Amino acid sequence: MAAVGIPSISRALSVPSRELRISRIIIQQAKGRRLTPVAPNAYAAYRGYDNAETILRIQTAQGIEGIAACNPSPEVLKQLLGLDPFQLFSWGPGDVISGASETYQDLLSKLGGADVALVDLLGKAMKSPAYALLGKPVREFVPVYDSSLYMEDLLQGDELKDLPYLNGPVHTDPVERVVRKAEWIVSSRPEKFNTLKIKIGRVKWMDSFEAALDRDIAVTNALREALGPDIRLMVDGNKAYSERPLAAADYAEAVKASNIYFMEEMFPETDTEHLIELKAKLRAAGNSVKLAAGESHSGGIPDEIYSRRVKTPRGEEPLLEVEQADMNAHGFLRLRAKAAKQAALGMTMAPHNFGSKMGFFAQAHLGLVTPNWEISEVDDSQFPALQAEGIMLRDGVVRITGLPGLGVSLKDESLEKPAVDLSA
């Protein structure tokens, strides 16, 4: 992964006066299970209930541990052994990390999302929440959306058994099955979500593109009718409109009354010609839906794409409004730097976070201190090994309770045998 996006600050203030030594690094699996199975999306078939987090554990000789969902190569991780994690970063006023230190900029870049574990560790050492090491809070809580709504209309046979959102006979109307799950998420889940993301792009599973488009439209409008106007809806096409990119405009027009907040990856963002045309069609039709992308790229949306400006009836706009680089792949420093650069362009951040609770916990902290943070992603995966006493998800928002670091601890007895175990 390229080093771009992790600034090195040569004139930072002195490192906080603490001393630690990294003595052990472990990678192991935390097995989990979803409350509902992953139904098909645009490219993948039914994936069921099972899930797993890859947990990186960085420990010091002083008995402090930092964790993240990340899997760097053992060769890179070995370079951390014996180092003082405080020395890896440059520091600004108020003991805030301003960037990677010049000496370790290349190492931190190669570690990717492992900087989340390092910040977690340092937060515990400093008895401070992780967000406080990243900046000054700009909000009291971070909005959250549920992303566990897939293509439940395509479930078949045994896949329909024992679903918590289907009480009684299985509905023969496939669209109704998606509606029932959405209603269950909103009304029965304790998190009380007020924003949902819908998977669309059924062409791989249906007889024709037209049939798939009709189903996408039918599901979207049925959800809006059932949920009412106050639930925010977003859609993810997983690039399924690639063969007919401008059909995304047809979809948007057909669901315009359903007031979709953003459309994600309807086709590859590298197809800038069609993206520009799509944006023009949307705005000419008076549709203010945002366009989102970035999860498919190492580094998020490439600079030459997100820096593009488009003239619309509303004035000049960014080609893409929402950056979705993956939380676990990129970590705190890279996403913080990307957010600052893109804020000047009128873009917001909504990092990708499929099937990961650790990524969600990291988003809760970064979202508190990032002015142009849009929303955070979580699904219904449950991991017994992860104890998140410092995270509170209620009423569609996540709050930090103030515990040191990420506010997350591990139950060793619920973790698998280490796949990597490195010692100094």
N, C-alpha and C positions, 0 to 999 in steps of 0.2 A: 504494500500500500504506500502510495507516495507521501512524502513528508509535508506537502503543501497543506496549509490549513492549520498547522500547529506552530504558532509564532514562538520565536525565541527572543527573549527580552534581555538585552545585554546590559541595560542600566537599571535593573530591578533593585529593590531594597534587599537588605540582607535576609538570609534564610532564618526562619524562626529558630530560637535557641533551644532546639531539642535534638537529640541524637538517637537514631535507631539503626539497626542492621538487619537487612533481609537475610533470613537463614534457611527458609524452606518455601517451596512452591509446589502446589498440588493441583491437579485437574481431575475432577471426578463428576459423575453423572448424578443428578437429582431426578429420579423418576417421578412422573406426575400423571394426572388423569384429568380430562376435561369434563365439565358437567354435561356437555352435549357433544356428539361426534362432529368432526370436521366433514361436512358434506362436500360434494364437488365444487370446484371453482372453474375458472376459464381453462385451466391447463391440467389440473390434477383431479384424479378420481377420489372417491370416498377414502378418508384417512382415519376414521374411527376416533376413539377416545384417548388413546395413549399419547403421552408426551414426555419429553425429557429436557432438562436444562443442563448445559455443560458449565460447571462451576469452576472458576479459577480462584484459588486461595493463595494469597501472598502473606507469609507469616514472618515475624521478626523474632530475633533472639530475646527481645523484651516481652514476648507473649502477646503481641497485638497482631490481629489478622484483618486483612481487607479482602473483599470478595466481589466478583463480577461474573456475568455470563459471557465468557470469552474463551477462545482456544488458540492462543498464539503457539508458534512452534517451540518445542523444547530448547532448540538451539538459541532462539532469541531470549527465552525466559532465563536461561542460565546466566545471561549477562547481568541480570538483576541481583544475583546472589552476592552477598557481601556489601551491597551498596546501602547507603542511607537514603530512604525514600524522600526525605526533605530536600536532598541535594539534586533530585531529578528535575525540580521545578524552579522557576524564577518567581519571586514573591513581590507583591505590591503592598500598598498601605492596608492596614487592618488584617494582616496575615491572609490576604487573598492571592491565590495563584494567578499570576499574570501570563504564564506560558511555560513552555519547556525551557529548561536551562540550556545554554548554548552547548555545553558538554554532552548532554544526553538527548538533544533534539532528535537525532537519527534513531536512537534506541526507542524513544517513546512513539515515534512514527511507526516503527515496525511492530510495536506492541498493540497498535490499534485500540480497541475498546478496553484494554487492560488498565488504562489510566483510571477507569472507574474504581477498580480494586485498590489502586494506590491512593486515590482521594478518600475512599472509605477508610483505609488504614490510617491516613493522616488525620482525618476527622476524629477517629477514636483516640488517637494519641493526643490531640489538642482539645478533646472533650467538646467538640463542636459538630453540628450537623454538616453533612457534605456540602450543602448548598452555600453555606457561609464561606467556604474556601473558594467558591467559584464566583462570588459577586454579591452585590447588595440586592435583597429581595425587591421585586417590583410588583408583586401581587401576594395576596394571602393564601391563595390556593390555585391549583392548576386544573382546567377543564379536562375531562376524560371522555373518550368514546369507546363503546363496546364494538369489537370487530369479529364476533363469533357468529354473525349471521351470514351464512353461505347460501348454497343453492339447495335448500331443503326440499324444493319441489322435485329434485332429481333422485331423492332417496328411494330405494326399492327393497322389497322383501324384508329380510331380517334387519336391515338397516333402520327400519321404522319401529322396531320393538323397544319398549320401555323408555321412550323419549319423554322427558319431564314436561314438555310443553304440549304433548298430545294426550289429553285425557279422554278415555273412551275409544270408540272406533276410529281407525285411521281415515282421514279425510280423503275422498277420491279426487277432490279438486287440488291439484298440486300447488297452485298459488296460495291457497288457504293454509297450507302447511308452513309456508314462509311467514305468513301473517301471524299464525299462532305462536311461532317461536319469537317473533319480534314483540308481541304482546307479553309473552312470558318474561323476556328480558327486562322490559320496562316496568311491569307490574309486580313480578314475583322475585326478582333478584334483589338482594339487600342493598346493592350499590345504588339503586334508583337512577339508572342512566337516563339522561335526556338527549343523548346523541348516539346514533347507530350508523354503522357503515354496512352497505349492502354489496354483495358480490354479484356482478353482472358479466355478460359476455359468454353466452351459452352455446355459441356456434359449434364447438367441438362435440357437443352432446345432442344436437338436434338435427333434423333433416335438412335444414337450409339456414342460410344467414337470416332470411326474412322471418322464419319461425323463431329463431333465437332472439332477434330484435323485438318481435312482438311479445315474447315472454318477458324479456327485460323490462319492457314498458309496462306490461300488465302487473308484474310484481311490484315495481316501484310505485305505481299509482294506487295499487291495493294497500300497500303499507301506509302511504300517506292518509288514505281514507280511514283506515282502521286506527291509526295512532293519533290522528288529529294534527293541528297546526303547530303545536308547541314542541314536538320532538324533532330535533334537527337530523336530517338524513344526508348521508354522503354515499357515493358509489365508487366502486373499484372495478374497472374493466379488465385488469390483468392483461392488457394489450390485445384483447380478443377482437378488437375492431381494426386490427392491422390490415386486413385484406380490403376493408372499405372504411378508411379513416373518417371520411366526412359523414358516414352514417352516425357518428357520434353526435353530430349536429341534429340529425333527424331524431335520435333518441332524446336529446336535450329539449327539443321543441315539443315532443310528445309528452314529456313529463314536466313541462315548464310550470304548470299549475301546482305540481307537487313540491316545488321550491327546494331543489337539491342544492346543498351548500357547496360541496366541491365534487368534481369528477377526477378520479385518479387513474392514471395510466390507461386511458382508453386505447391508445396505440403508443409505440415507442416515442419517447421525447426527442430522440435523434432525428425523427421525421419532422424537422422544423417547418418545412414548406406547408405540410398539412396542418400543423399546429397553428401557424399564423392564419391560415384560412379558416380553421375551426374557431379561433378566437374572434375573427371578424364576423363570422356568421352568428355566433352567440350574442355579440354585442349589438349587431344590427337588429337582432330579434328582441332586444331589450332584456336579454337573459344575463344576470350578473353572476352566474355560477363560476366558482374559481376552478383553475386547473392545477392539479397536483402531480408530482412525480419525484423520482430520485432513488427509490429503494433498490433499483436494479444495478446501480453504478457504484463501484468503489470510489468513494469521495462524493457521492450524491450527484445531483444534477451537474453536468460539466459546465465550466465557466462560460464557454462560448454559447451555451444554450440559455442559462439562466440570466445572462447579461443582455439578452435580446429584448428590445422594446418594440411595442406594437401600438400603432395609432388606431384608436377606436372612437366611436361617437362620444365616449365619456372622457376622452383625452388619452394621453400616452400611458400605457400599462406594461408591466412585465409580461413576457410571453407565458411564463408559469408563475403562479402566485404562491404556491405552497411547496416547500422543500421537504422531502421525505427520506433523506439518507437514514440508513439503519442505525439505531441507537447502539446496539451491542458491537457492531463492526467498527464504528467510528469513535465512540467514547466521548468524554466530556470536552476535551480541549478542541478537537477538530470541529465538533458541532457548535461549540460556543463561538469559535472563530468564523465559521460559515454563517451563522446567524447574524453576527455583527456586520459582515460584508454584505449580506443580502438585505438587511433591514433598510439600507440606503436605497435599494431598488424597489421597495414596497412589498417585499416578500415576507412570508411568515414560515415558521417551523412546525412540522407535525411529523417527527421521526417515525419511521417504520419500526414495528415491534411485534412481529408475529409469534404467538405461542410462548412468550417469555415474561415471567414475572420480574426477574432481575432487571431486564431492560425497562420495564415499567417503573420500578423503584428508582432507577437512575433518572428517568424522564421527570419524575416527580420533583427531584432536586434541581435539575437543570432548568426546568420550566419556571421555577420560582424566580430565577435571576435573569431570564432571557426576555427582554422587552417584547420582541416580536414572536413569542411562542404562541402558536395557534391552539394546539390541543394535543393530548397524549393518548396513546393506544394501549388497550388491554383486552384480553379475551377471557374465557371462562376456565382457563387452565388452573389447576390446583396442584401445589407441590408441598407435600408434608415436611420436606427437609428445610423449607424456607419459613422462618418465623419473623414476620414483618411488624414488630411492635412499634416501630417508628413511622409507619405509613397508615393513614386512615382514608379509605375510599368510601365516601357517602354522598348521596344527592348529586351524583354525576361529577364530583370534583375530588381531587386528592389533596390532602393536607399532610404536612410534616409535623410530627408531635414534638420534635426537639431532641430526640436521642442522638448520641454521637454517630458520626459517619452516615451511612445510608439508613441506619435504624433497622438493620436486618441481621439476624443471626442464623446459624445452621444447626440442625439436629444431626449429629454425626451418624446416629443409628439408622437414619433414613437415606443415607447416601450410599452409592455404589462404591466398590473398591477403586482406589485411585488408578487412573490410566497413566498419569504422569506424577512422579514424586521426586523432586530435586532438592538436594540439601547442600548447604555451604560446607 
